[in-house]
Amino acid sequence: MSFTLHPTLVQWPPCSEKPLKLQVSNSGMASLHRGHPWLYAEKIKDANQQGKPGDLAVVFDAKRRFVAIGLYDPFSHIRMRALRTSKPGPIDRDFFAGRIAQALARRLPLLQSDTDGYRMLHGESDKMPGLVVDRYGETAVVKLYTHAWLPHLCSCLDSLLQQQPLERIVLRLSRGMQQHPEALHGLQDGEILYGAPLIKTVTCRENGLIFEVDPIQGQKTGFFLDQRDNRAQIETVAGGKTVLNVFSYTGGFSLAAARGGAVEVTSLDQSGPALQSAVRNFALNNHVPTIAAAKHLTIEDDAFKAMAELIRQQKRYDLVIVDPPAFAVRRAQVKDALNAYGRLAQLGVSLLTPGGDIVLASCSNPVSPEDFRQTVCTAAAAAGRPLRQIRETSHPLDHPLDFADSRYLKCLFAKA
Ligand code: SAH
């Protein structure tokens, strides 16, 4: 080990010496064969020993051929996350270093765009299932979705630091993990795993724009990095326009629109702290003449209510951006989510000047791109403002799509 990491990580009890052998149902096997890295608890028929979080677990088929090896987590419904499928091989420090190197190499093109806010590791799609690392300048935020990474984190972070110098690493834990504090050996959400304590926010650059990021109090790991390319698109169409940015968070789209020459930008969000951060982000970028010249307004309210009120006041905007939080995380929520997307599309087009531009995004994984598109098109048409010249975007380079079901982000650019 060459870096001084958190002592709890360094002293983490070792995993079981021998991997668990799992007997898996046919459907579980088929899913692993298809390349999906998750093995759900109910697909496991038997195990040869009790497993601890982070133990290796291996699956063979009826003919004793290797199917997968991965990390075991007795606390999670996703009982094993596969690291290798099709070919067996060691899972050790070199293995993790290799996966990290591949992930970082994929992101090299981003570094040419004055960007140091990006996702370094995107879990499943970078073949490190359940482990996400976001970089904000010299600070990295490690977000874990399974206890299974904890025994391996020391080698992973040491390899990461060797490949990518950083000043600080912050730990964030999924809600599921926080429900089992007994398996955290005292580690807490927001813990500093490496480097100096975080006394205030950090900053990152996205295509030259500066954003403050709060990796501990902020939403997600502090910033919605996945919208970078869509924000860059907005910059190219915002010149001379009045803009309404609904679900603005800390003003990502607002800043892009302002730099692109928007005359007035309104950030609308229900979170006061997010809007205060958006105001500070405008100040941080005040050296950009178009941003200094743009008028920035904020509305702190529920989006549905505030948009209806703006319609009542007959307010109109040349460009409306609607990027809500995920409305569905499970299949059963899809119907309600589609209703909400339809309602937002209707409200959004009703706030547009004739021939105005609308941008509608969805980050609900179980909502398909087809259903999203059809729903918002139908809703816009029903409001008497059918969408035209529709363009659809997908994931940015640092959020790769490497297995079925990994797509969650959908974004439509249209005129109405
Ligand atoms: N577009 C943003 C990310 C949006 S995340 C960006 O580019 O960074 C979703 C945002 O919606 C969050 O800031 C959250 O506070 C806000 N939000 C959630 N529910 C809301 C509601 N009902 N009304 C208004 N804002 C809401």
Residues whose N, C-alpha, C, O or C-beta is under 5 A from the ligand:
A	BS01	SAH	F224 Q227 F247 S248 Y249 T250 G252 F253 D269 Q270 S271 A274 D301 D302 A303 D323 P324 P325
